[in-house]
Amino acid sequence: MSKPSADRYAVLVIMGVSGCGKSTIAELLSRELGWPYRDGDEFHPASNVAKMHGGTPLTDDDRWPWLKAIAAWIDAKRDAHEHGIVTCSALKRSYRDILIGDRADVGLVYLTGDEELIAQRLSKRSGHFMPKGLLHSQFQTLQEPGPDEHPIVASIAPTPDEIAANILRQVRS
């Protein structure tokens, strides 16, 4: 896969473990770029939401239809020559292969932070179906993107505005 130039991004996929700030950052990027944003959680079937709400980690078999639904949204944006931003944990390389694969105009943004910081943030979050107890399993599953995936890597330690500004600098460079 060749590295896409900044002017060739049709869609940005914002990835990372639960609680890393994907939705917050996607909303900021959406506002700045004027691109529509979809939360990847919206693509989960009800059975997946029920499992996660009950504290049961999803299996790959649970995830395949979800990932394919997100990929279909990405392709619809690309086919319509439109831009978009979508969030998805995309923890494994095989998941990112479904979402991005050889789509050179789809950029990967990896939000990275340590488990302790994210656990602190999750403890302050309410109204989300992903319980804090599943965070450790996400870190165990996480396969960080390799250099061949050309990720834009952003630490979640700064403020959300600083994180978004950092990502925008990399997207536009």
N, C-alpha and C positions, 0 to 999 in steps of 0.2 A: 504494500500500500504506500503510495507516495504521500509526502506531507502536503496537505492542502494550504494554499496561501490564504491570508486573512480575507481577501475579497472573494474567495470562492466558498466560504462557509454558507451553506443553505440552512443547516440546523446545528444547534449546539446541544449535546447531551451532557447534562450536569450529573456526575456520579459521585458516590461515596456512601458510607454506612449511614444508617438511620441516625438522625440528630446532628449531622455535620453541617446542616444549613442549606441543603439543596434548594428547597422552596424559597427561602429568603433571598438567596443569591440569584436564583432564576428570575424572581420578581424584579429585582434591581436591574439585572441585565435586560430584561424585557422592556422595562421602562426606558432605559438608556438607549437601547438599539431600536426600539419601536417594533420589536418582533413579538408575535403571540407566544404565550407560554402555556404548556400543559403539564400538570403534575402527573408523573408516571403512576402514582397510586390510583389515579382515576381509571386506569386500564385494568386493574385487578378484578377478577371475577369475585363475586360475593363469597364464594367458598374460601378463597385465599384470605380475604379480610377477616373472616370468622376464625380461621386457623391462627392468624397472627394475633388477633384480639385475645384469643384463648391462650396465648403464650407458646404456640406450637410453631417451630421454624418451618418454612416452606421447603419442599423438596424441589429438585430440578423439574420433575414432572408437573408440579404445580406452577412453576415459573414459565415453562415454554409458551403456553397460550398468551400469557401476559406480555412476554417479550415480543412475541410475534405481533401482538396488537399495537405495541409501541412502534415497532419497525414499520408497520403498515401506515401509521400516522406520519412517520418520518418520510416514507416514500410518497405519500399523498402531498406533503408540503413540497418535496423536490419536484414531483411531476407537475405541480401547479406553478412552479418557479416562484415559490414563496419561501419566506424564512420562518424559522420557529425555534423554540427552546423547549426541551423536555427534560424532566428530572427522572432519574432511575438509579437505583442503587448500583446496578451493573457490576456486581462484586466479582464475578468470574470472567476470565477471558472469553469463554464460550458464550457468555451472555452478550458481551460487547461485540463479538463476531456477528451475532444476529442483528444487533442494533446498528452497527457501523459497517462491519465487514469491509468490502472494497469501495464503499461510498466515500470517495475522496473529498466530497463537499460537506461531510458531516464531521464536526469537531467534537473532541472529547475533553471535558473539563473535569478534572479530578480534585475534589475537595478533601484535603487530608488533615488529620488531627489525631492526637493520641486518645486512647480509650477513656482515660480518666477525665479529660476535658469534655469529651462528648457525653459521658455518663452524667457529669454535673449539669450540662445543658438539658439533657433529657429529663432529669429530675424536676426541672422547672417548667417543662412543657405539659400542657393539658389538652385533652380533646383529640388525641391522635391514637389510632388503633395499634400502633407498634409499641409494645411495652418495653420499658428499660431493660427488663431481664433478657431480652433477645439480643442486646447489643454485643455481648461477648461472642455469640455464635456468628454474628456478622463479621467481626474481626477475624474469627477463625476461618471463615469462608473467603475473605477478601484476598484476591490476587491483584496486587497493584499493577496498573498499566505499565507495560514495558516501553522502552524507547521507540520500538517499531510501531506503536500505536499513536505516537506523536501527541501525547496528552498535554494539555495546559494544566499544570499542577499549581494549586493554590492552597496555602496553609489557611486553616480556619482560625488561627490565633488572633489575627487582627479584627477590627470591627467589620461588620458586613459591608459598609460603604468602601472600606479599604480593600477588602477582598474583591468586590466587584470591580473597583478601579484597576486592581492588579490584573484581573482577567481581561478586562477591556484593553489594557495596554498590550497584552500578549495577543489578543485576537486581532488587533489593529496593526501589529508590528510586522 
